[in-house]
Amino acid sequence: MKNFHFPLLPLVALLGLLLSAAACHKHDSSDEGDVRIEISSPREGQQFHHDEEVPIRATLTSTAILHGWAVEIRKKTDGTVLFTDNAHDHKKTFSIERSWKNNLTAHTDLVLEVFAQIDHDGKKISRSLTFHAHP
C-alpha cells in the first residue's frame, strides 16, 4: 500500500507546478496593427488662450490586452515637457480624460502625444498632434 502512494507524489507535484506556471504569465501582447489611438481633444491646430483649460481626451482600443497609457504635452521647438500623466493597468480599452491649463507667457506651438503601452518590455506606440498656446 505504501508503494502505491509514492509514485503519485511526483505526479501531483508536477501537476501543481504546471498549474502555477499557467496562472502566472505575461498577458498576450498586442501587435501594433491591433491598437487604435483616437484623440478627440484638442484638435490638430486648435488654439488656446492664456489661462484656458486644454481638454485632453483620447480613447485607446486593442484586440488584445494593453498594459497602460501615457500622455505628454511638450514644446515643439525644444521638447520641454509641460504636462505628463500615465496609468498602468491591463485592459483592452482606455478612456483618457485629463486637462492642462495654458499658463505660457509667449506664443508656443505644442505637441500632444498619447502612448499605448503594448507590453511590459517597453514596447509602445503613439499618436500625436500639434496645437498652439497664446500668451
C-alpha positions in Angstrom: 0.0 0.0 0.0 2.9 2.4 0.8 4.4 1.8 -2.6 1.2 2.8 -4.3 1.2 6.4 -2.9 4.9 7.1 -3.6 4.6 7.1 -7.5 1.7 9.6 -7.2 3.7 12.2 -5.3 5.9 13.2 -8.3 2.8 13.3 -10.5 0.9 15.6 -8.1 4.0 17.8 -7.7 4.3 18.1 -11.5 0.6 18.9 -11.8 0.9 21.7 -9.2 3.9 23.1 -11.0 2.1 23.2 -14.3 -1.0 24.9 -12.8 1.1 27.6 -11.0 3.0 28.3 -14.3 -0.2 28.7 -16.2 -1.7 31.0 -13.6 1.3 33.4 -13.6 2.1 34.5 -17.1 2.5 37.7 -19.0 -0.6 38.9 -20.8 -0.6 38.3 -24.5 0.8 41.5 -26.1 -0.8 43.3 -29.0 0.6 43.7 -32.4 1.0 47.3 -33.3 -1.7 46.9 -36.0 -4.2 45.8 -33.4 -4.1 49.1 -31.4 -6.1 52.3 -32.2 -5.5 55.6 -30.6 -8.1 58.3 -31.2 -7.5 61.8 -29.9 -10.8 63.8 -29.8 -9.4 66.8 -28.0 -7.6 69.0 -28.6 -7.9 69.1 -32.4 -5.0 69.5 -34.7 -4.0 73.2 -34.9 -6.5 74.3 -32.2 -5.6 77.5 -30.3 -5.9 78.2 -26.6 -5.7 81.5 -24.8 -3.7 82.1 -21.6 -5.3 80.6 -18.5 -7.6 78.5 -20.7 -8.1 74.8 -19.9 -6.9 72.4 -22.6 -9.1 69.3 -22.5 -7.2 66.1 -23.2 -9.5 63.4 -24.5 -8.4 60.1 -26.1 -9.6 56.5 -26.5 -7.2 53.6 -26.8 -8.6 50.3 -28.1 -7.0 47.0 -28.9 -8.0 43.4 -29.7 -5.5 42.2 -27.0 -4.7 43.4 -23.5 -2.8 46.8 -23.3 -0.6 47.4 -20.4 -1.2 51.1 -19.8 -1.1 54.6 -21.3 0.7 57.9 -21.1 0.0 61.4 -22.3 2.6 64.2 -22.7 2.4 67.9 -23.8 5.7 69.4 -24.8 7.0 72.4 -26.6 7.5 71.7 -30.3 10.7 73.7 -30.5 12.8 72.1 -27.8 10.8 69.2 -26.4 10.4 70.7 -23.0 7.7 68.6 -21.2 4.9 70.8 -19.8 2.5 68.1 -18.7 2.6 64.3 -18.3 0.3 61.7 -16.9 0.1 57.9 -17.1 -1.6 54.8 -15.8 -0.6 51.2 -15.6 -3.5 48.8 -16.0 -4.4 45.7 -18.1 -7.4 46.4 -20.3 -8.4 46.3 -24.0 -9.9 49.9 -23.8 -8.8 53.0 -22.1 -10.6 56.4 -22.0 -8.4 59.3 -21.1 -9.9 62.5 -19.8 -7.4 65.0 -18.4 -6.8 68.7 -18.7 -3.9 71.1 -18.7 -4.1 74.9 -18.0 -2.3 77.1 -20.6 0.0 79.2 -18.3 2.5 80.1 -21.0 3.5 83.7 -21.5 4.6 83.5 -25.2 3.1 82.1 -28.4 4.1 78.5 -28.3 3.5 75.6 -30.7 2.8 72.4 -28.6 2.7 68.7 -29.2 0.3 66.4 -27.5 1.4 62.7 -27.7 -0.7 59.8 -26.5 1.1 56.5 -25.9 -0.3 53.0 -25.7 1.8 50.6 -23.7 1.9 47.3 -25.6 3.8 45.1 -23.2 6.0 45.1 -20.0 9.2 45.2 -22.1 8.7 48.9 -23.0 7.1 48.4 -26.4 4.6 51.2 -27.1 3.1 53.1 -30.0 1.8 56.7 -30.0 -0.2 59.2 -31.9 0.5 62.9 -31.8 -0.9 66.3 -32.9 0.1 69.9 -32.6 -1.8 72.8 -31.2 -1.0 76.4 -30.2 -0.9 78.3 -26.9 -1.5 82.1 -26.9 0.0 84.2 -24.1 
